[in-house]
């Protein structure tokens, strides 16, 4: 199983609420049918529910699916609410989200395009 997820090609957040009773098969079916994404790709898929104090992470590592389930003891996640949306996150946005911050950080210094001098 892969333990360093910094090299994963895509990090997808399934916005809105997800029924957290779903297991691997239910979440993989949701990814495939509702969002037309490939659950077998080199991607992490994140799900949360109404209270936003727990989330699931689904990942296929080549020989099987791994699922991580976390319940926060203090605080809530700033989870996007649009039920029909899936977003591709950067590693930094993922860190912000899992630290309880909003995905949009207006005071953060954004990367600039490389230019020619």
Buried (B, 14 or more C-beta within 10 A) or exposed (E): EEEEEEEBEEBBBBBBBBEBEBEBEEBBEBBEEEBEBEBEBBBBBBBBBEEBBBBBBBBBEEEEBBBEEEEBEEEEBBBBEEEEEBBEBEEEBBEBBBEEBEBEEEEEEEEEEEEEE
